[in-house]
Amino acid sequence: MQSEEVIHGNVSIKETASSELKYSPFIFVTLVLMAVALVYVWSHIRMTELEYMVAEEMSIKENLLEEQRKLNVEIATLKSPQRIESFAKHKLQMSYPEREQVIVLNNHNDVAQSSHKD
């Protein structure tokens, strides 16, 4: 009876070892495929995140360009000669000088005369 158990025990050990060997390549291939699938999914998720980041940055760029356009219009408005004249007349109470108040300086003739005198 003991020899019978030993024989059956040896056979079951051999069967277990052979069944482990049969599943070993299957498990290896499955693990490799799972790793490849995980890398693919991770790269797809990363690409999606980057696309969202690019879209957000483009939106920020568009907002900044719109703000720049508005500021350029405001600068043009503030630099307008009509606005400056109106501000000078009403807020600063300035007016155009009378003809008698205007003094014309002729630097070109003064320089020419002083060089002839030397």
GIMO-V168401 format. One record per residue. RES is the residue in one small letter. D_FIRST is the distance of its C-alpha to the first C-alpha in Angstrom with 2 decimals. Layout:
BEGIN
res:RES d_first:D_FIRST
res:RES d_first:D_FIRST
END
This chain:
BEGIN
res:m d_first:0.00
res:q d_first:3.76
res:s d_first:5.41
res:e d_first:4.96
res:e d_first:6.34
res:v d_first:8.63
res:i d_first:9.81
res:h d_first:10.49
res:g d_first:12.03
res:n d_first:14.11
res:v d_first:15.21
res:s d_first:16.33
res:i d_first:18.16
res:k d_first:19.83
res:e d_first:20.81
res:t d_first:22.26
res:a d_first:24.18
res:s d_first:25.53
res:s d_first:26.64
res:e d_first:28.42
res:l d_first:30.19
res:k d_first:31.29
res:y d_first:32.87
res:s d_first:34.43
res:p d_first:37.46
res:f d_first:37.92
res:i d_first:38.09
res:f d_first:40.43
res:v d_first:42.74
res:t d_first:42.76
res:l d_first:43.72
res:v d_first:46.42
res:l d_first:47.82
res:m d_first:47.87
res:a d_first:49.68
res:v d_first:52.20
res:a d_first:52.73
res:l d_first:53.32
res:v d_first:55.81
res:y d_first:57.59
res:v d_first:57.85
res:w d_first:59.01
res:s d_first:61.65
res:h d_first:62.83
res:i d_first:63.19
res:r d_first:65.02
res:m d_first:67.33
res:t d_first:68.12
res:e d_first:68.93
res:l d_first:71.22
res:e d_first:72.95
res:y d_first:73.66
res:m d_first:75.02
res:v d_first:77.26
res:a d_first:78.53
res:e d_first:79.33
res:e d_first:81.18
res:m d_first:83.13
res:s d_first:84.12
res:i d_first:85.32
res:k d_first:87.27
res:e d_first:88.95
res:n d_first:89.89
res:l d_first:91.37
res:l d_first:93.31
res:e d_first:94.73
res:e d_first:95.71
res:q d_first:97.35
res:r d_first:99.36
res:k d_first:100.55
res:l d_first:101.54
res:n d_first:103.44
res:v d_first:105.37
res:e d_first:106.10
res:i d_first:107.34
res:a d_first:109.59
res:t d_first:110.95
res:l d_first:111.63
res:k d_first:113.34
res:s d_first:115.55
res:p d_first:119.24
res:q d_first:120.23
res:r d_first:117.89
res:i d_first:119.16
res:e d_first:122.76
res:s d_first:122.16
res:f d_first:120.44
res:a d_first:123.33
res:k d_first:125.95
res:h d_first:124.42
res:k d_first:122.30
res:l d_first:124.23
res:q d_first:127.58
res:m d_first:128.50
res:s d_first:131.00
res:y d_first:132.40
res:p d_first:135.19
res:e d_first:138.79
res:r d_first:140.61
res:e d_first:142.50
res:q d_first:139.26
res:v d_first:137.88
res:i d_first:138.53
res:v d_first:137.87
res:l d_first:136.98
res:n d_first:137.66
res:n d_first:135.75
res:h d_first:136.37
res:n d_first:140.15
res:d d_first:139.93
res:v d_first:137.86
res:a d_first:140.20
res:q d_first:143.31
res:s d_first:141.90
res:s d_first:141.05
res:h d_first:144.61
res:k d_first:146.13
res:d d_first:144.35
END
